[in-house]
Amino acid sequence: MENFTLNAQERNISGKQVSQLRQKDLIPAIVYGKDEKNESITVDKKEFQKIYKSVGENTLIDLKIENKIKKTLISDMQIDPITMEPIHIDFHQVKLTEKVHAEVPLEFIKEEEAPAIRELEGTLVKSKDEVEVESLPSDIPHSIEVDISSLKTFDDIIHISDLVVPQNIKIIDDPEDVVVLVEVPRSEEELKELEQKVVEDVEKVHAVEEKKEEEAGEKPTEEAK
């Protein structure tokens, strides 16, 4: 298994001063773990993004802090809604001999080979895009494949219990949960009704916004008071 090492530095500042770190292309982060003291750190943004692009959230990262190496998983990441770049990261320090829970994305394959889609022109409906698994940290899969080619009719459904994973991986989600199915294609009349409903909903939203603007214009602001 390939090792990924990410350099980190101890962090002594917090609060509003943290924004100064981001201006220097540093991402504030925290490392926590069972029976471990939380540790505030920073990581280089470009270095982190390069590794994250390769491994995602389900691969072990050797977090190198000064002269210490900590085995970690990314447990949470805050994203700037404008730049879509990470602004804070939570690293979970793990023990290689203890099982952990992790969210693993589903990878849908062979969609074009599914008879319900290719021949019956049905619409693929995905009910889940990830599942929770339990395993040793080093065994967490990067993704779990879902073979769509098995969907032959509109009655065929892929459940959690149908997913194929190694024996050392346990899926925590309910085995009866639906993962994916194929719906009957909509008729022209249904599509027209759906389009009309969307138009009506948009008009309602605009009407509510206009009403709010009118009401706001009638009320004095705090500064005017």
C-alpha positions in Angstrom: 0.0 0.0 0.0 1.4 3.4 -1.0 2.2 5.8 1.8 1.2 9.5 1.5 3.1 11.9 3.7 1.8 15.4 4.4 4.0 17.9 6.2 2.4 20.0 9.0 3.4 22.6 11.5 2.2 23.2 15.0 -0.2 26.1 15.3 -0.4 28.5 18.3 -2.9 31.1 17.0 -6.7 30.8 16.7 -9.8 32.9 16.3 -9.7 35.8 13.8 -5.9 35.5 13.4 -6.4 32.3 11.6 -7.5 34.2 8.5 -3.9 35.5 8.2 -2.7 31.9 7.8 -5.0 31.4 4.8 -3.6 34.5 3.1 -0.2 32.7 3.2 -1.8 29.6 1.6 -1.8 27.7 4.9 -4.8 25.7 6.0 -5.6 25.6 9.7 -6.4 22.1 10.9 -6.8 19.9 14.0 -5.6 16.4 14.8 -7.7 14.4 17.3 -7.8 10.7 18.3 -8.8 8.3 20.9 -6.8 8.8 24.1 -4.9 11.6 22.3 -4.7 15.3 23.0 -6.1 17.5 20.3 -3.4 19.3 18.4 -3.8 22.5 16.3 -1.7 22.5 13.1 -1.4 24.1 9.7 -0.7 22.4 6.3 0.4 23.8 3.0 -2.7 24.3 0.8 -1.0 23.2 -2.5 0.6 20.2 -0.9 -2.7 19.1 0.7 -4.7 19.6 -2.5 -2.3 17.5 -4.4 -2.5 14.6 -2.0 -6.3 14.9 -1.5 -6.8 14.8 -5.3 -5.0 11.4 -5.3 -6.4 9.8 -2.2 -9.6 11.5 -1.2 -10.9 11.0 2.4 -10.6 7.3 2.8 -6.8 6.7 2.5 -4.3 6.8 5.3 -2.1 9.9 5.4 1.1 10.1 7.3 0.9 13.5 9.0 4.4 14.6 9.7 4.4 17.2 12.6 8.0 18.3 13.4 9.7 14.9 14.1 6.5 12.9 14.7 4.5 10.8 12.3 0.8 10.3 12.9 -1.4 7.9 11.0 -4.5 9.9 10.1 -7.7 9.9 8.0 -9.5 13.1 6.9 -12.7 13.1 9.0 -14.1 16.5 8.0 -13.2 19.4 5.8 -14.8 22.9 5.6 -15.0 24.3 2.1 -15.2 28.0 1.1 -18.5 28.3 -0.8 -17.1 30.9 -3.2 -13.6 29.5 -4.0 -14.6 25.9 -3.3 -11.2 25.5 -1.6 -10.6 23.9 1.9 -10.4 26.4 4.7 -10.2 23.9 7.7 -9.5 20.2 8.1 -10.1 17.7 10.8 -7.6 14.8 10.8 -8.5 11.7 12.8 -5.5 9.9 14.3 -6.1 6.2 14.1 -4.4 3.0 15.3 -3.7 0.5 12.6 -5.0 -2.4 14.8 -8.3 -0.8 15.6 -11.3 -0.8 13.3 -12.9 2.6 12.3 -16.0 3.8 10.5 -15.7 5.7 7.2 -17.9 7.0 4.5 -16.9 5.4 1.1 -18.2 6.8 -2.2 -20.1 4.5 -4.6 -18.7 4.2 -8.2 -21.5 3.4 -10.7 -20.2 1.3 -13.6 -21.5 -0.3 -16.9 -24.5 2.0 -17.0 -24.6 1.9 -20.8 -24.9 -1.9 -20.6 -28.0 -2.0 -18.4 -30.9 -3.4 -20.6 -33.5 -1.3 -18.6 -31.6 1.8 -19.8 -30.3 0.8 -23.2 -33.3 -1.0 -24.5 -36.2 0.2 -22.3 -34.9 3.8 -22.2 -35.5 4.1 -18.5 -34.1 6.7 -16.2 -31.4 5.8 -13.7 -32.2 6.9 -10.1 -29.4 6.8 -7.5 -30.7 6.7 -3.9 -27.2 6.7 -2.4 -23.8 8.0 -3.5 -21.8 6.7 -0.5 -22.1 4.0 2.3 -20.6 3.7 5.8 -18.2 0.9 6.3 -16.2 -0.6 9.2 -12.7 -1.9 8.7 -9.1 -1.5 9.7 -7.8 1.9 8.5 -5.5 0.3 6.0 -8.3 -1.7 4.4 -10.8 1.1 3.7 -11.5 1.1 0.0 -11.2 4.2 -2.1 -14.6 3.4 -3.6 -17.1 0.6 -4.0 -18.3 -0.4 -7.5 -22.0 -0.7 -8.3 -22.5 -2.7 -11.5 -25.5 -1.2 -13.2 -25.6 -3.8 -16.0 -27.6 -6.1 -13.8 -30.7 -3.9 -14.1 -32.7 -5.6 -16.8 -36.3 -4.5 -16.0 -38.0 -1.7 -14.1 -38.6 -4.1 -11.3 -34.9 -4.7 -10.8 -33.3 -2.9 -7.8 -29.8 -2.9 -6.3 -29.9 -3.0 -2.5 -27.0 -2.5 0.0 -27.0 -6.3 0.4 -26.2 -6.7 -3.3 -22.9 -4.7 -3.1 -19.7 -6.7 -3.4 -17.0 -5.9 -0.9 -14.0 -7.8 0.5 -14.6 -10.0 3.6 -12.5 -7.6 5.7 -15.0 -4.8 4.9 -18.4 -4.5 6.7 -21.1 -2.2 5.4 -23.0 -0.5 8.3 -26.0 0.7 6.2 -29.3 -1.2 6.3 -29.0 -4.2 3.9 -32.5 -3.4 2.6 -31.7 0.2 1.7 -32.1 0.9 -2.0 -28.9 2.0 -3.8 -30.1 2.4 -7.4 -33.0 1.5 -9.7 -34.4 2.4 -13.1 -37.7 4.4 -13.5 -40.1 4.1 -16.4 -39.4 7.0 -18.9 -41.7 9.9 -18.6 -44.3 10.5 -21.4 -44.4 13.8 -23.3 -47.4 14.9 -21.3 -45.6 14.3 -18.0 -42.6 16.2 -19.2 -44.8 19.2 -20.2 -46.5 19.1 -16.8 -43.2 18.9 -15.0 -41.9 21.9 -17.0 -45.0 23.9 -16.3 -44.7 23.1 -12.6 -41.1 24.3 -12.6 -42.2 27.6 -14.3 -44.9 28.1 -11.7 -42.6 27.4 -8.8 -40.1 30.0 -10.1 -42.8 32.5 -10.5 -43.9 31.9 -6.9 -40.4 32.4 -5.6 -40.1 35.7 -7.5 -43.4 36.9 -6.1 -42.3 36.1 -2.6 -39.0 37.9 -3.1 -40.8 41.0 -4.5 -43.1 41.0 -1.6 -40.2 40.9 0.9 -38.5 43.7 -1.0 -41.7 45.8 -0.8 -42.1 45.2 2.9 -38.4 45.9 3.6 -38.8 49.2 1.7 -41.7 50.3 4.0 -39.7 49.6 7.2 -36.9 51.9 8.4 -33.5 50.4 8.8 -31.6 50.5 12.1 -29.4 53.3 10.8 -32.5 55.4 9.8 -33.8 55.0 13.4 
